[in-house]
Amino acid sequence: MNDTELTFQETLNLLLDENKKLSSEALVQFSDILPEQLKMLLDIWNEVTLSRRQSFLALLKKALEDDLLLSYNALARALLSDEDAVIRTIAIRLLSDYDREDIIPAFLEIALYDPESEPRAEAITTLGSYVLDGELEEISKENLKKIEDALIQIAQSDKKTELRQRAIESLGFSSRKEVRPLIKDAWERKTVMWTASAVSAMGRSYDKGWEEEIIEALLNENEIIRLAATKAAGELSLPSARPILLRILTDDDDEAVLRAAIWSLSQVGGEDVREYLLSLLDQYDDDEFAQMEYIEDALSNLDFTEDTQSLDLFDFDGDDIPENH
């Protein structure tokens, strides 16, 4: 047995011992796992207590968020059929950045037929990114149609309300003719979660025809709806939302809405946005690093937005001018 195999075996022994903490060095052992190592892990998987397995996957997800160079794809794929719903759910989350089409059948199977709601909801949300890929012609038309058909089926007829709402959010990226009426119906239900789902889908639609609804939702007293609307206003780069988003920076007490407003303003750009963000940056102390870094990232994104807007202003061709002008 060579050193690499011994090191991995020691890591498995660590996983089996609930009294031992799993270090970041141990978690790295499961990144880009080799087939023989994966077999070793799966052979002892059921010997690990359920709570330890769940916390182990949660740690992998946190490690992946902290270091994008890690990849737990091979392990996550193997656990999509795990007997525990929490493990199946986290496995899907570990595959959130996996963009190859070979995983689509597995996600569709879970979205449509998994016996538990939590993995279904996660698969439905993840399929939304593939709808966007399809609109950008980055996956096959055949796979895009399969995904849209499944999501439309869920949105129209599933017995579980939350799954119907998730499906509408994921369909927001789609240009299929069936989608706009689904969003409109969700909006007209006038309940918090239906409205939030409708607004989220509106933001993903690249359709500024939803501007009036998004502005109305921005002024809603419910923080869940305001959060969805704040994100949607940024995604659609709505100049009409700028005064409300600026007011959120000073008036809103909800931390999630405030952070969303900062980022959305960086997407909208325009008058006074930079000054407001710089003023907000000055309010933090040096030890509030995460908050300062977030605003600095927003300012960098604002640079990109303003550069793009400048290019759009001057990017026209003489052939585009109507002949009667």
N, C-alpha and C positions, 0 to 999 in steps of 0.2 A: 504493500500500500504506500503510495507516494505522499508527499507532504500536503499536496492540494486536497487529496481525498481524505486524509486524516483531519485536516482543518475543517472540511465540510462535515465530517462525521462528528467532530467536536461541537460544531454548531447545531447539529441535529440533537445531540445529547443535551445541549443547553435549552433547546426548544422543548424538550420533553420534561424538563425540570421547572415546574411552576414557580419555584422559589428563587430562580435565577432571572436576573434582568437581561433582556435582549439588547445588547449594545448596538450602536450604529454600525460598528465593524461586522457584527454578526449579520445584520440585515443586508449588508452589501453582498454577502455570500449568496443570496438568493436572486441577485440581479444577473440577467443574462445566464440563467441557470442552464447547465449542460443536461442533455437527455438522461445520462446515467445518474446525475445528481437529483434530477426531478424524480426519477424512479425510486431512489433511496428515500426521498422525502415522502412520497406517496405511500411507500411501504410502511412507514411508521405513523402516518397521518392520523389514523384512528386511535392510536395510542396516546395522542395528545388530547388533553381535556378540551371540551368544546369552548369553554371560556378562554382558554389559552390560545386556541386556534383563531377565535374571533379577534382577540387583542393583538395577536401576531399580524394578522392581515391589516388591522387598523394602523399598526406601526409601519407596515410597508407603505400604506397610502400616505402617511405623514412624511416618510422618508422620500417618497417620490415627489411630493410637493416641494420639499426643500432642495432636492437635487434632481434636475430634469435629465441628467445623464444616466440615471438609473433606469432599468427596464425590468419589470416583473411580468412581462407579457406571457411568457411560456408557463409560468406558475399559475397566473390568473386564468388562462385558457383551460388549464387542467381542472380548475376548481369551479368552472361554470356549471358543472353538473353535480356539485357537492350536495349532500343531503340536507345541509343547513341553509335556510333562506338568507340569513345574515351574511354568511360566507359567500353565497352566490352573488349577493348584492355588492359586497366590497370587491369581489373579483371583477365585476363589470366596471366599477369605478377605477380599478387599476388599469383597465383597458381603455380609459377615456381618450387617450391620445393615440391609440392604435387606429390607423386610418386605412388599412388594407381591406379589400373587399371580402377576403376569405372568412372573416368573422361574422359577416352579415347574417348568414343562415342561423347561426347560434343565437344572435341577438333577437332575430325575428321569432325563433322558437320560444325564447323566454318571454318576450313581450306579449305573445299571443296565448301561450299555453302553460306558463309556470303556475303551479298551484298556489303560490303566495303573491300578495300584492307588491311587497317591497322590491323584489327583483324585477318584477314586471315594470314597475314605475321607473326603475333605474335604466332598464333596457330601452324603454320608450323614450326617455330623455336622451340617452346616448344615440339613438337612431336619428334624432334631430340633426346631429352634426353631419350625418351621412346624407340627409336631405339637402343640406347646404352644399355639400360636396357634389351632389347630383346637379344642383342648379348651376354650379360652376363647371360642370362637365368633367369632374374629376373621378367619377365612378360611372359604370355603364348605365345606359338608359333602362336596361332590363332590371338591374338591381334597384335603381331609383324607383321604378314603378312598383316593385314588390314591397319596398318600404312604405311608399305613400299609400298603397292599397291597404296594407296592414294598419297603418296609423289612422286612416280614414274609417276603417271598420271599427277600430277601438273608439274613436271619437264619436261615432254615430250611434253605437249600440252597446258598448260595454256596460255591464251592470254596476261597475264601481266608478263613482263620480270622479274620484281623484285621477284615475287612469284616463278617463275621457279628457279631463283638463290637461293632463300631461301630453296627451296625443295632440291636442290643439296647439299647445305651445311648440311642440316639435314640428308641426305642420306649418308654422308661421313662415318658415323659409321657403315653402313650396309655392310654385306658380300654378298649381292645379286649380281648375275652375271650382272644384268642390270646396276649396279651403276658405275663401272669403265668406261665404254664407255660414260656415261653421264658426268663424271668428265673430261674425255679427250676432249670431244666435247666443254665443257665450256672453258677449257684451250686454245683450238685452235681458239676460237673466237677473242682473242687478244684485247678485250676492257677491260677497267679498272675493271668494276664491275663483268663481267664474269670471268676475271682472278682471282680476289680476292675471288670470291665464289668457284672457282675450287681449289685454294690453301687452303682455309679453309677446304674444304672437304678432300683434301689430308692429311692434318694434323690430321684429325679425323680417318683416314682409317687404322692406324697401319700398313701401307704398305710403307716400305722404298724404294720401287720401284719408288716412286715419288721424290726421293732425288734430281735428276738433275733439275727438274722443280722448286722445292722449293728454291734451291740455286740460280737459275736464277731470281726468283721473289724477293729474298732478295736483289738483286742488282738493282732492278727496281727503276726508278727515282720517281715513284708515291708513295706517303706515304700510300695510302689505300692498295696497293698491298704489300708494304714492311711490313705493320702492319700484314696483314694476313700471310705472309711468316714467319715473326718473331715468331708468335705464333705457326705456323705449325712446324717450326724447333725444338721448344721446345717439342711439343707434340710427335714428332717422335724421340726425343733425338738424333739428327743428329750431330755427332762429326765434320763432315765436315763444319758445319755452325758456329762452335765456333769462328774462326778468324773474320768472318764477324760480328757476334753478339758482339764481343769484340770491334770491330771498331765502331759499332753503339754507344757504350757507350761514345765515345769521339767525334764522328763526326756528329751524327744525331741530327737535331734541332727539330724534331717532338716529343713532350712529350709522346704521346701514344705509338709510336714506341720504344722510350727509355725505358718506363716502361715494355713493352712486352719483350724487349731484356733482361732486368734484370731477369725477371721471367724465360724466356726460357733458359738463361745461368744456372739458378739453376736446370733446368731439364736435361740439357746436361751434366753439370759438366766437370771435366777434368782440364788439366793444366792451371794455371794462373787465373781461374775463381774466386776463393775465394779472391785472392789478389786484383783483379780488383773491386770486390764488396765492400771489406773493404776500399779500397782507395776512392771509390765513397761515402761510408758512412761518411768518414772523411770530405768530402767537405760540408756537411750540418751543419747548426747551430742548437743549441739546440731547437730553437723555430720552426724549420721545422719538427715538430713531425711526420706528416703523411708520408713524404718522407722517413724519417729515419725508421719508423715502416715497411714500404713496403720493404726496403732493408733488414732489419732484418728478416722479414718473408721469403724473398728469400734465405737468408743465412741458415735459418732453413730447408728450402726445399732442399738446396744443401747438407746439412748433410744427409738427407734421401736418396737423389740420390746417394751420394758416398757410403753410407752403402749398398744400393741395388746393386750397381756396384761391390762392394767387395764380396758380397754374390754370385752374378752371376759368378764371376771369379772362385770361388772355388766350386760352386754347380754343380757337375757332378757326374754321377754314372758309375761305371765300366761297367755296362751293356750297356751304351751308346757308348762305344768305339767299332768301327768296328772290326770284327774278323780278318781282314787281317792286322791290325796294331799291 
